[in-house]
Amino acid sequence: MFGLTKKDTGLLIVVAILTLLAPFILNPFPEGSAMAQFNAGYPDLMQRFVIFGIFAIGFNILFGLTGYLSFGHAAFLGVGSYAAIWMMKLLTMNVLPAIIISVLVAGLFSLAVGWISLRRSGIYFSILTLAFAQMSYALAYSVLTPITGGETGLQPKVDDPRILDAALAEGATPKANIFGLQMGQSFDLQLGGWLFTFNAGYYLAAVVMLLAFYLSIRIFRSPFGMMLRAVKSNQQRLNYTGLNPKPYTLAAFVISGMYAGLAGGLLVAMDTQVGPERMFWTASGEVVLMTILGGAATLIGPVLGAGLIKYMENILSKINKDVLHQWFAFLPDGLEDFIVAIVYPFVGKGWHLTLGLIFMAVVIFLPGGLVEAGQRIARLFRRKTQDKTTPAKTEPAE
């Protein structure tokens, strides 16, 4: 089906179902309950799940298949965002042209960066990509301020040309849309104590993510993907066979950069505000963490890693001392204060400490990331099922 094997088709269908039903799955607790703190089914966070999933999927095509570790992928995310916002300022607030131009511009920029950076490998390649990203950040922050808006960034304004759009009514503000359907438009569904929100922007990003995921499966299973794995396995031996790996690694780098540009364009489609912080080195480090946590060189791993980090960043970081005191109010006062004092450093502003501990545990005990954890659990259940169904062997009496 769609050129995929039965197993890959099943994986794509499962991802599609989970993505489409995300407003239900991510809101397991009733509104107003103590556990509602952990609900993640609101539009802004769901959009970030799928957009940064796209970013991580693209990075995994480079790192997971070729083994080339880039510390500068945020540069392509930022370049794609700036291209998209200028398309909205000059042409139209329709997000499709903005998304298309973000992919093309990021692809051209990644071609230039990759052509230089891929002259080296290993740590030297990583440092080169980091240098390009930091130079891009510095240019956006202080040198190219007429184009980038500097520290304050860019956003659509009423007096922008937008040659394909009709003039705005007095007092109206430009809003991102797709053929008139605004990205911020939502529909709320109340079922008992649960509130589910269905957002137009989320479903646009979700459809794009599914297409990007499908394309990544085709790349992984293609002869091109096999060649990239050969590069990762032993590039020197590949050279001895007479094959030049450079065009393949450059193609993987450009494809990965275009994925990052796509994510940048979608970020602008969801929130029409762009700043240079998207190009900072921490954003590049974040996508590395997403890929390794989820499982590098796996299909679904980067999406899981992106979801975990964005969940912790937006949910775990909101837990403060007042929330903790509410949770442990049933304990005696002295014990309550003691428990809160122990837990608080790992939540709220200290959520990075929890992320660091999780990352250490994954690297040490689960090199394959969350995907390996799922595989181990599945094997454990299969073994238990087989033990129950397999009849005990009997030996004849002597």
Stockholm file with secondary structure:
# STOCKHOLM 1.0

chainA/1-398         MFGLTKKDTGLLIVVAILTLLAPFILNPFPEGSAMAQFNAGYPDLMQRFVIFGIFAIGFNILFGLTGYLSFGHAAFLGVGSYAAIWMMKLLTMNVLPAIIISVLVAGLFSLAVGWISLRRSGIYFSILTLAFAQMSYALAYSVLTPITGGETGLQPKVDDPRILDAALAEGATPKANIFGLQMGQSFDLQLGGWLFTFNAGYYLAAVVMLLAFYLSIRIFRSPFGMMLRAVKSNQQRLNYTGLNPKPYTLAAFVISGMYAGLAGGLLVAMDTQVGPERMFWTASGEVVLMTILGGAATLIGPVLGAGLIKYMENILSKINKDVLHQWFAFLPDGLEDFIVAIVYPFVGKGWHLTLGLIFMAVVIFLPGGLVEAGQRIARLFRRKTQDKTTPAKTEPAE
#=GR chainA/1-398 SS CTTCCHHHHHHHHHHHHHHHTHHHHTCCSCTTSGGGGGCCCSHHHHHHHHHHHHHHHHHHHHHHHHCCCCSCTHHHHHHHHHHHHHHHHHTCSBHHHHHHHHHHHHHHHHHHHHHHHTTSCHHHHHHHHHHHHHHHHHIIIIISHHHHCGGGCBCCCTTSCCTTSCCCCTTCCCCCEETTEETTCEEEEEETTEEEEEEHHHHHHHHHHHHHHHHHHHHHHSHHHHHHHHHHHHHHHHHHTTCCCHHHHHHHHHHHHHHHHHHHHHHHHHSCCBCGGGGSHHHHHHHHHHHHHHCTTCSSHHHHHHHHHHHHHHTGGGCCHHHHHHHTTTSCHHHHHHHHHHHGGGSGGGHHHHHHHHHHHHHHHCTTHHHHHHHHHHHHHHHHHHHHHSCCCCCCCC
#=GC SS_cons         CTTCCHHHHHHHHHHHHHHHTHHHHTCCSCTTSGGGGGCCCSHHHHHHHHHHHHHHHHHHHHHHHHCCCCSCTHHHHHHHHHHHHHHHHHTCSBHHHHHHHHHHHHHHHHHHHHHHHTTSCHHHHHHHHHHHHHHHHHIIIIISHHHHCGGGCBCCCTTSCCTTSCCCCTTCCCCCEETTEETTCEEEEEETTEEEEEEHHHHHHHHHHHHHHHHHHHHHHSHHHHHHHHHHHHHHHHHHTTCCCHHHHHHHHHHHHHHHHHHHHHHHHHSCCBCGGGGSHHHHHHHHHHHHHHCTTCSSHHHHHHHHHHHHHHTGGGCCHHHHHHHTTTSCHHHHHHHHHHHGGGSGGGHHHHHHHHHHHHHHHCTTHHHHHHHHHHHHHHHHHHHHHSCCCCCCCC
//
